[in-house]
């Protein structure tokens, strides 16, 4: 009996399913493929936009710090430099000035081309030190300073000895 009940119920369900007609497909294939591609694509992260925003904020902050910083007055320092003449080259390397013809100099004519070429080579090799000495060399003058014009001795710098370089190098020696 139970088989007949199930058989009758199944027959009714089978008849109902056979009476159903399938609906036409409402799926758009192109739209389905587009949505599948969208869902498979990687979602944009926050790393690059966050990094860009951070660098933009840093640029604005540094620009504002540069524009709004307080102006500092220029620092004036007096530096005393003692110049010493450069050492003379050894006697074996001393340039020898070319012999000039005194008669040619007295007559006012120019030196011979070979003498000019020799003098040019000497100047190119030794610089201005290779030129022959002038007949009347005046002694070099001392540079003009305010203390020299006023007749007072020069003042030492107004700073404690702690900041002087010679106290750090050799405290007992003076430079």
ChimeraX attribute file (.defattr): number of C-alpha atoms within 10 A of each C-alpha:
attribute: neighborCount
match mode: 1-to-1
recipient: residues
	/A:1	6
	/A:2	7
	/A:3	8
	/A:4	9
	/A:5	10
	/A:6	11
	/A:7	12
	/A:8	12
	/A:9	12
	/A:10	12
	/A:11	12
	/A:12	12
	/A:13	12
	/A:14	11
	/A:15	11
	/A:16	10
	/A:17	10
	/A:18	9
	/A:19	9
	/A:20	8
	/A:21	7
	/A:22	6
	/A:23	6
	/A:24	6
	/A:25	6
	/A:26	6
	/A:27	8
	/A:28	8
	/A:29	8
	/A:30	9
	/A:31	10
	/A:32	11
	/A:33	11
	/A:34	10
	/A:35	11
	/A:36	11
	/A:37	11
	/A:38	11
	/A:39	10
	/A:40	8
	/A:41	9
	/A:42	8
	/A:43	8
	/A:44	8
	/A:45	8
	/A:46	9
	/A:47	9
	/A:48	10
	/A:49	10
	/A:50	11
	/A:51	11
	/A:52	12
	/A:53	12
	/A:54	12
	/A:55	11
	/A:56	12
	/A:57	12
	/A:58	12
	/A:59	12
	/A:60	12
	/A:61	12
	/A:62	12
	/A:63	11
	/A:64	11
	/A:65	11
	/A:66	10
	/A:67	10
	/A:68	9
	/A:69	8
	/A:70	8
	/A:71	7
	/A:72	6
	/A:73	6
	/A:74	6
	/A:75	5
	/A:76	6
	/A:77	7
	/A:78	8
	/A:79	7
	/A:80	8
	/A:81	6
	/A:82	6
	/A:83	6
	/A:84	6
	/A:85	6
	/A:86	6
	/A:87	6
	/A:88	9
	/A:89	11
	/A:90	8
	/A:91	7
	/A:92	6
	/A:93	9
	/A:94	12
	/A:95	17
	/A:96	11
	/A:97	13
	/A:98	13
	/A:99	8
	/A:100	11
	/A:101	11
	/A:102	9
	/A:103	9
	/A:104	12
	/A:105	11
	/A:106	8
	/A:107	8
	/A:108	9
	/A:109	9
	/A:110	10
	/A:111	13
	/A:112	11
	/A:113	9
	/A:114	9
	/A:115	15
	/A:116	13
	/A:117	12
	/A:118	13
	/A:119	18
	/A:120	15
	/A:121	13
	/A:122	20
	/A:123	16
	/A:124	11
	/A:125	12
	/A:126	15
	/A:127	11
	/A:128	10
	/A:129	14
	/A:130	18
	/A:131	16
	/A:132	15
	/A:133	9
	/A:134	7
	/A:135	6
	/A:136	6
	/A:137	7
	/A:138	7
	/A:139	6
	/A:140	6
	/A:141	6
	/A:142	7
	/A:143	6
	/A:144	8
	/A:145	10
	/A:146	10
	/A:147	11
	/A:148	12
	/A:149	8
	/A:150	8
	/A:151	9
	/A:152	9
	/A:153	9
	/A:154	10
	/A:155	7
	/A:156	8
	/A:157	12
	/A:158	7
	/A:159	8
	/A:160	7
	/A:161	12
	/A:162	9
	/A:163	9
	/A:164	12
	/A:165	12
	/A:166	14
	/A:167	14
	/A:168	11
	/A:169	11
	/A:170	10
	/A:171	11
	/A:172	8
	/A:173	8
	/A:174	9
	/A:175	7
